[in-house]
Amino acid sequence: MTDISAISAAALTIEEATIRLHEADNVVIAKADLARGTMIESEGERLELRGAVPHGHKIATQAVAAGEALRKYDQIIGFASQAIAPGEHVHSHNLAFADFKRDYAIGVDARPTDYLPEDERATFEGIVRADGRVATRNYLAVVTTVNCSATAARYIAESFRGDALADYPAVDGVIALTHGSGCGMAPSGDGYDYLRRAISGYARHPNIAGFLLLGLGCEVNQVDALVADSGLALDPMAHAMTIQQSGGTTATVREGCARLRDMLPEANRVRRQSVPASALVLGMECGGSDAFSGLTANPALGAAADLLVRHGGTAILGETPEIYGAEHLLVRRAATAEVGRKLIERVEWWEGYTAANQAAIDNNPSPGNKAGGLTTILEKSLGAAAKGGTTNLVEVYRYAEPVTAKGFVFMDTPGYDPVSVTGMVAGGANIICFTTGRGSVFGCKPVPSLKLATNTRTYQRMAEDMDINCGLVIDGETDIPTMGERIFQRILEAASGRPTKSEALGFGEAEFVPWQLGAVL
């Protein structure tokens, strides 16, 4: 990559100073901080910057009238709120969100998937459960039905810290999965269903060798009803109890520890073995995004998702509010009309849901996203949707529903990272890739989470948190397909047991956050 800081302003070409994503775009993206008055040459003409432009931010390449659309990725990212001159910084002060009609041409871009022959497909070292499910980690878990049992659950898990598992090297840990709900809620409806699906999805997750479901005893989300309604079979590796029946906190902790200790020998018997990559279910998330998210990490993750699908696996895209404005591109790849209509229905639900809660679906980007160069939800969504790669959209799931389809699928989740990933893991994701431009710190036990930095600055500044530097794409050291292959190989390594940065730091228990939908009563 050319060192812009070492070049005189007059010598800059548009290729050295900026990135143009499509010839039809009327904005380009600054590769570095550019000063007011910088001259950029383009096809024999000079573009003078009318103000300072931070790296990752947009520059107008032509005059744009008030109300006229601005385009990036050859897609509308918003409309000029005032006249914009060539060379002007384009951001929140002159670019605004406005809804517009999108072409929901369901399935017109669907194409046959180029699956690899089975003897050419990748493998990884996974854990095969007795029922055939494939795990990437091996945990015991205390899962709470209600916030009232959260402290007791943490006390139980904490008793297995330090050297307590020294004799059980195949067990990755004992974790407490607690949350802030379970009572003060309606005993029916979406919020109730989402909570119970999240809890039962984690309890039956292949990465959980055994679990203790722990309640208080008087909550709305009753333990016995949850077990019965969710089909959770209780056996020596699956227990349920309440604090009230057990005689209080101390007795509960003592009894809970005893039950988990009894599970340890069986949990420790697992051994990793070669299994096909088709057993992988990849959850894809982006957080702390910047303008480079849609240029490097997200499309590179999309390339990795395409590879996983070609190898027979599954890739989940979520965050419905953060594909808003780009959903038509996904609908066009729908394998069937029914799948396309499911996604449209979820977007329309979100429009009504946000309005009913006196919010707006276009309340994104966040302040950090804007500082990184993103201006409207349309711009952010177009970059976020790139994680979905190019293969057909084969199914759309509600929050925390079990994901059974192979291929590229969508799950209706909020954009809030821990809530979104909780839904994907509950649905069966056994590996997570999380892209970040500003620098998110995230983990999600019991599933390994790889963090992909969108730019080299963030990767270097937060090296202990970042697993892969996708900024090498902008630096000119690699391209999207090569980076996608690198991510795919790192996914296989993490699934085989190689610790991720967030695992080394101990992240993951606090990030269990089921979607709390509905009134708190």
MOHUGI-V630494 format. One record per run of one state. SS is the DSSP state (hx for helix, st for strand, lp for the rest). FROM is the first residue (numbers start at 0). LEN is the number of residues. If there is no record, write none. Layout:
{{SS FROM LEN} {SS FROM LEN}}
This chain:
{{lp 0 3} {hx 3 3} {lp 6 2} {hx 8 3} {lp 11 1} {st 12 1} {hx 13 4} {st 17 2} {lp 19 7} {st 26 4} {lp 30 3} {st 33 1} {lp 34 4} {st 38 4} {lp 42 2} {st 44 4} {lp 48 4} {st 52 1} {lp 53 4} {st 57 3} {lp 60 3} {st 63 1} {lp 64 4} {st 68 4} {lp 72 2} {st 74 6} {lp 80 3} {st 83 1} {lp 84 4} {st 88 2} {lp 90 4} {st 94 2} {lp 96 21} {hx 117 3} {lp 120 2} {st 122 6} {lp 128 5} {st 133 2} {lp 135 3} {st 138 6} {lp 144 2} {hx 146 12} {lp 158 14} {st 172 5} {lp 177 12} {hx 189 14} {lp 203 4} {st 207 8} {lp 215 7} {hx 222 8} {lp 230 4} {st 234 1} {lp 235 2} {st 237 5} {hx 242 4} {lp 246 2} {hx 248 19} {lp 267 5} {st 272 4} {hx 276 3} {lp 279 1} {st 280 6} {lp 286 10} {hx 296 14} {lp 310 3} {st 313 4} {lp 317 2} {hx 319 3} {lp 322 4} {hx 326 5} {lp 331 2} {st 333 1} {lp 334 2} {hx 336 20} {lp 356 10} {hx 366 5} {lp 371 5} {hx 376 12} {lp 388 4} {st 392 5} {lp 397 9} {st 406 5} {lp 411 5} {hx 416 11} {lp 427 3} {st 430 6} {lp 436 7} {st 443 1} {lp 444 2} {st 446 1} {lp 447 1} {st 448 5} {lp 453 2} {hx 455 6} {lp 461 6} {st 467 2} {hx 469 3} {lp 472 7} {hx 479 16} {lp 495 5} {hx 500 5} {lp 505 16}}
